């Protein structure tokens, strides 16, 4: 197949490119080459490439910044997504939109299923949910894939931040009252590779299996890296941020099971492999 990836410089897009090129013809374009907010440019490039599938991973991801840059967040995450959806529909391409756990409010006490009611708290989550709604109304061949706590080799993320801070400090405080599922870009990319080859359209939740708090995740990072550091649990209130975070955003993988896909492995196994990859690339 011919696959076009938007947001080509992102950590997920880079692993997607690496995995998909083994089987497909892949065009991965960053913001400079493919500005999703420019409808004319989107149409021109999509018609040029004429892909069978568009994986739309370009996004405004500054969760806190979005609170003060609301229009910019909506421009990229909602209207940019609308542009991609319209043009993919014009050429009858499949569309795979990468979304987020932030579409939920985090007030649940059991994992969110794909068709549970959404109720985003902040601008980032609201703009991504608006993107989902535009995909659903404008595209007939869509996959919406919600994920969470993403990390990989090619970007800034929680794992890298923790390891960097461990080199600068002898003790750290990490929040223990936000629960979710870490997701390794390589595992997510492998799932997306399987998904786009089917016509099993709809909404999917795709994260590594299992759940933990940020504190438990940080503890695991240091254990797997052999780093010795004093780490203390703290509350969200001790670290106020401009944007509210969902307290509980574990995602149930009902659609993966129902459609017969292989589920992603446990987050701890994925983390172990990522640490090895990180060490190889040092």
Secondary structure as UniProt FT lines:
FT   STRAND          2..6
FT   TURN            8..9
FT   HELIX           11..20
FT   TURN            21..23
FT   STRAND          25..29
FT   TURN            31..33
FT   TURN            36..37
FT   HELIX           39..49
FT   STRAND          53..56
FT   TURN            63..64
FT   HELIX           65..67
FT   HELIX           70..74
FT   HELIX           75..80
FT   HELIX           81..90
FT   TURN            91..92
FT   STRAND          94..100
FT   HELIX           101..103
FT   TURN            114..115
FT   HELIX           123..138
FT   STRAND          142..147
FT   STRAND          150..151
FT   TURN            153..154
FT   HELIX           158..168
FT   STRAND          171..175
FT   STRAND          179..180
FT   STRAND          183..184
FT   HELIX           185..195
FT   TURN            196..197
FT   STRAND          202..205
FT   STRAND          212..213
FT   HELIX           214..225
FT   STRAND          230..234
FT   HELIX           236..239
FT   HELIX           254..258
FT   TURN            259..260
FT   HELIX           267..280
//
